[in-house]
Amino acid sequence: MAGQQAKLMYAAIVYFGPKWKFEDGLDGSVLFEWRNPYNEDSYETLKKWVAETNPSLAEIDSLGD
């Protein structure tokens, strides 16, 4: 259970936390930042996914892509 809770916490950070990406712009490289907006429905979906699939860390990391 503790491992499941840790995975949920990590997944929430990866999914809802800030993300950064460099892209080429007219004046050179530009850094973009974005994040998925938090809402209870999205959190409950994420919680269910972690509980039902017991994802690997690599699968959780792919949420940030």
ROFI-362102 format. One record per residue (C-alpha): residue number from 1; residue in one letter; x, y, z. Coordinates in steps of 0.5 Angstrom, whole numbers, plus 500, padded with zeros to 3 digits. Layout:
REM ROFI-362102
NUM;A;X;Y;Z $
...
REM end
This chain:
REM ROFI-362102
1;M;500;500;500 $
2;A;506;505;502 $
3;G;509;504;495 $
4;Q;502;505;491 $
5;Q;501;511;495 $
6;A;508;514;493 $
7;K;507;512;486 $
8;L;500;516;486 $
9;M;504;522;489 $
10;Y;510;522;484 $
11;A;504;521;478 $
12;A;501;527;481 $
13;I;507;531;481 $
14;V;509;529;474 $
15;Y;502;530;471 $
16;F;500;536;474 $
17;G;507;539;475 $
18;P;510;544;471 $
19;K;514;542;465 $
20;W;519;545;460 $
21;K;521;544;453 $
22;F;526;548;449 $
23;E;524;550;442 $
24;D;527;553;436 $
25;G;525;560;435 $
26;L;526;566;430 $
27;D;531;569;435 $
28;G;534;562;438 $
29;S;532;557;443 $
30;V;525;559;447 $
31;L;523;556;453 $
32;F;516;554;454 $
33;E;513;552;461 $
34;W;506;549;461 $
35;R;502;544;466 $
36;N;496;540;466 $
37;P;490;544;470 $
38;Y;489;540;477 $
39;N;481;538;478 $
40;E;478;533;482 $
41;D;476;529;476 $
42;S;483;528;473 $
43;Y;486;526;480 $
44;E;481;521;481 $
45;T;482;518;474 $
46;L;490;518;476 $
47;K;489;515;482 $
48;K;484;509;479 $
49;W;490;508;474 $
50;V;495;507;479 $
51;A;491;503;483 $
52;E;489;498;477 $
53;T;495;498;473 $
54;N;501;499;478 $
55;P;505;503;473 $
56;S;512;502;473 $
57;L;516;509;474 $
58;A;518;509;466 $
59;E;510;509;465 $
60;I;509;514;470 $
61;D;514;519;467 $
62;S;511;518;460 $
63;L;505;522;463 $
64;G;510;528;463 $
65;D;511;527;455 $
REM end
